[in-house]
Amino acid sequence: MVDKLLVDKLFLLESQLRRFHEYKILEPFVFNPGDAHEVQSAAKKIAGHLKLENMTFIISYATQGKNTAGHIQLDNSNDVFIEIDSEIKHDYEAVLSILAHEICHKYLYKYNIKLFPEFENEILTDTTTIFTGLGKLTLNGCEKTHVSTNNNKDGSKTETTKTQKLGYLDKSQFAFIYKKLIYLL
């Protein structure tokens, strides 16, 4: 059932955007997420891929609410403000994934495509990252595993593994959409 809903979103995007969109993949790239200029350049590269060159993306890091990795201000302005959770700013793959998602919000806004309720719109936005060729950026950053080692008082070590999920889909759902899209092409 979930797979059908995701495929339905792909077909919605195809029917609404095919005349504006030529499918090309933006290959992942490395940048320093701690350097404000490089973050701006990364956003500009993603925006250029989506043919949003006339917009200026202003990126900042700020603490976000629970289960929120980023936020975009959506209005008709060509100055677009994006906030990324400051806890993520050390991982360029996660930052690319968030930028892809947030900039796709602006892309959908430009073409007046929105679903309700809000959760469905977020799923559509995640799907749009794949549809627009930002799939590798999303797949590489959508799930991050961090392992930390703590030294105990008795001399032993304790290893803790924490997995952070970014986006509204899980990694297997992103991969499913990517595979379906490649098959449809």
N, C-alpha and C positions, 0 to 999 in steps of 0.2 A: 504494500500500500504506500509506504513512504517513497519507494523508488518511483512509482507512478506520479506522485505529487511533484517530485523533482523533475521528472521528464516533462510534465505539464508546464513547469516554469521555463524549461528550455524552449519549448514550443511557443510559449507566450513571448519570450524574448526574440525568438526568430521571426515571429509574425510582426512584431512591433518595430524591430530594429534592423531588419535585414537590408533595408535601403540605405542605412547610415553606417553600416558596420561591415568591414572586411576582416575576416578572421585571420589574425596573425598572433603568434605567441611572443610575448615579451619575456625574454630570457632573464633569469635571476641575475642580479648583480650585487657586488659587494660595495659597501660604503660604511662610513663611520657614523653610527646613529647618535653619537655624542657631539658631533660637529653640526651646528645649526645650518651652516651653508650646505653641507652634504645632504642633510635631511631635506632641505628645500629643493635641492637638485634631484633627489630621488622622487619627490612628489611631482616635480616638473616632468620628469621622464615618464612616469605613469600617466600623468595628465596628457602629455603629448601622444602617448600610445592610444588614448581614448579620444584624441582630436579635441581636447579641451585646452588648446594652446592659448586661447585668449583670456584665460583665467589665471589669477595669481593665487597660489595656495600658500597659506601662512600656517606653518606647523609649530606647535608648542607642546611641551610636556607638562602635564598637570595630573594630580591625583584624580582618579575617576571613581565613580560609584562602584558598588559591588557588582561583579560580573560584567563590567564595562571596560573595554580596552581602549576605546577611542570614541570620539564624538565629532560630528561635523555640523557646522551652521549651514542650514539650507535656506537660501533666499535667492532672489534674482540678481544679486550682486556678482560681479566678476572677481571680487576679493573673497576668497573662500577660507574660512578659519577651521582648522582641524586641531583637536587636542588628542594626544596619545598619553596613556597612563605612564607616569614617570617610572614605575617599576619595570617597564618593558624596554626602556630606552637603551639598554646595553646589548640588546639582541637585534641585529640588523634584519634577520629573517622575519622575526615577529613584527618589527616595525614595517617592513615591506608588506606583510600580510594585512596589517591594520590599514596602512595607506591605501592598498588596493581596495579594501572593503569600503572605506570612507569616501574615496574618490568615486567609486561606483555608485554610491548614494547620489552624488552630484550628477553623474552621468544619467542615472534614471530620472532624476529631478528635471534635468534639461529636456528630456523627451516625455515628461509628464506620465511616467509609468510608476504606479504605486499600488500596492495591495493592502488590504485590511483583513484582519487586525494587524497591528504593528509587527507582531512576531512573523507573520507571513511575508511582510515586506522585508524583514531582515533575512529570511531564507532566500527570497528573490534576489536580494543584494549579494549574498554569498554566491548564489548561482551565477549572477552577472559577472563576478570576478572570473569565473571559469569561461563563461560565454565570450567575454571580451578579450581573451588571451592572456589574462593575468593568473591563470591557474597554477603555474609553477610557483609563482610568488606566494599564492595562498597555500598551496600544499606544503611548501617548505616551512612555512611559519605558523600553520594553524594549530600545531600541537608541539609543545616543547617539554622535554623531560630534563629535570635538573636533579643531579645527585650530589648530596652533601655528606661529608664525613665528619663526625663529631668524636673527639677524644674523651673517653670516660675517665672518671677518677681512678678506676681500677686498672687503667692502662689499656683496656680494650677499646675498640672503635665501633661506633654505630653508624651505619649508612642509612640515609633517608632519601627516598626517591619521591619527587613531586612532579606531577604532570600538569602542565598548564594548557588549557584548551582555549584557543582564540576563535571566535566566530560562532555562528549559530548552528552550523553543521559539524559533525565529527569528521575525522580524517577519512574514514571509509566512505562517507557520503560525498565529500569533495572528490575523492578518487573515482567514485561511481559516475558522477556528473562529467568529470574529465574524460573518462573512458567512453561514455555515451556520446559526448560531443565529438571526440576524435572519430568515432565510428560513423556519426552522421555526416562528417565532412567527406 
